Amino acid sequence: MAETATLARPYAEAVFRLADAGGTLSPWSGALRTLAQVAAHPDMQECMSKFDLTAVQLQELFLSLCPGDLTAEAKNFVHLLIEYDRLELLPEIFAQFETLKNEREGVVDAQIITAFALEGEQLASLVTDLEQRFKRKINPQVSIDIGLIGGVRVVVGDEVIDGSVRGKLNAMAAGLLAS
């Protein structure tokens, strides 16, 4: 069976082209986020795999679990995915759509791992510094890892900036062992 990313790519690209042409990237992003969350829910996955639901029943169930109003286009997209037995691809479709959207808008995701929670001003200052360094808008995704001891570790694409105490200790240990 083909890899999930490969199967999801044409759907993500098609929705992206539709949203980009219509100037509706943000609304589609929100709709896909909602659809992906519903599709990823364990109860929904169980319904998709274990129960013998007709396409109409599955669509009605799925759409009834989506909070808020979906556009007719989003509902048609769900119908299409159900028709081709691709509903489980929604989380990957959303991820690929977000990547395409971020590229279009000049935004890059930054994984910011800190030893302690960052306050609003601290995070804003770090994001500003990162935007200057990478010359792109930064979409921060912050997580806490007390194992860093102190400082911060930032991953942007394939570049890692390790300003953590743990990283500095590891670098010193490696330097001492090499001597």
N, C-alpha and C positions, 0 to 999 in steps of 0.2 A: 504494500500500500504506500502511496506517495506521502511524503512528509506534510505535516499540517501547514507549515509555512508556504509550501509550494501550492497546496490546494487553496489556501486563503488569498494568495497574492492577486489573482485576477479579480476577485470580488472587491478587495480593498482598493485596487487601482480603478476599477469601474466606479465605485462610490466616490472616490476622490475626484475623478474627472467630472462627475455629475455635480458634486458639491462645489468644486472650484469654478466650473462654468457658471453655476447659479449664484456664486458669491455666498454660499451657505456652509462654509467650512466649519464654523463654530457650532451651528445647530446640528449638523450631521455628527460632529464629534460628540456632542452631548447625547444624541440619540443612540449612537453606536456604543457609547459607554454604558448606557442603560441596558441595551440589548445584550451586551457582553456579560454584564453582571448577572442578568437573569439566566443566560445560557450557561454560565459557569457555576450556578448554584447547584449543590449536590442533589437536591430534590428534583430540580429540572433535568439534570443529567440522567437521573434514574428514570424519569418519565420518558425521556427520549430513547433510552436503551432497553428498558424492561417491559414497558407497557405497549400493547398493540393498539396504538391510537391512529385514527385516520389523520390525513394531512389537515383536514378542516378542524378536527378536535385538537390536534397539537397546536395549530395556529391560534385557535381561540384561547386555549389554556395559556400559551406563551404570552400573547398580547394582553391577557387579563392580568398577568403578573408584572407588566411594565408600568411603573408609576408615571403619571403625567400623560400628556397628549403626544402621540406620535403622529408625524405627518403621514399622508397617504403614501408617499414615496417610501418611507421607512417601513410601513406595514406591507407594502408590495415587496420590499427587499426581504422581509421575514418570510413572506409567502414563497418567494423564489428559493430561498435557502432550504425551506422545508421541502419544497417540490424536488430539489436535487439532493436531499438528504445531507445537507451541509450546515445545519443549524449549530452543531457543536464547534464549528470554525469561528463563531462570532468573537470570542476573545482574541484570537489571532488576527482576524480581520480588523478589529478595533486597533490593536497594537500597530499593525502595518499602516493603517489609515493615519494614526497619530504621527508616525514617522514621516510619512509623505507630507502631512500638514505642517509639521515642524520644519521640514526642509523648505517648503514654500514660504513660510513666515520667517525664516532665518533664526529659528529657535533650536537650541541643543539642550538635551537633558543632562543634568548634572546630579550624580549620586553624591550626596554630602553625608559622610558618616562622621559623627562627633562622639566624644566621650560623655558630654553633657548636653542637655537641651540648649539650643540657641534661642536667645531672646529676639524679638522682632527687629531691633536695630542691628544686632550682631549679624543676623541672617541677611538683612538688607545690604549691609556693608560688604559682606562676603560675596553676595551675588553681584553687586556692583563691580567689585574687584575682578571677579571671574569674567564678567561681560567685557571688561576692558582687556583682559588677557586674551580671551578667545574671539573678540570682536564679533560676537553674536549675542543674541538675547538668551538668557539662561532660564531653564525651567528646573528649579531646584526640587530634589526629592530627598528629604532629610530623614536619616535614621540614626539611632543611638546605639553605640557599641562601647560598653564600659571597659572592654578589653584594650581600648586604645590608650587608656590611662589619662590622657589629656590631648588637646589639640584637635585637628580635623584631618580627614582623608577625603579627597575629592576625586571622583572618576567622571571624566567627560569623554565620551567615545572610548578610544583606546588609550587615552592619556590619563595617568594617575599622578596626583599631587599628594604626597604623603607628608603632612606636617604634624603627624601625631607623635606623641611621646614614644609609643610602642615602635613606630617606624624608625625614629631616631636611635632608639636603643638597639634595634636590630641592625641598623647600618653601622653603628659603633662596634657591635659584636662581630659583624662580618669583617670590618676593617682590622680589628685586633687579631682575628683568626688568620687573615691573609698575611699579616706581618711575620 
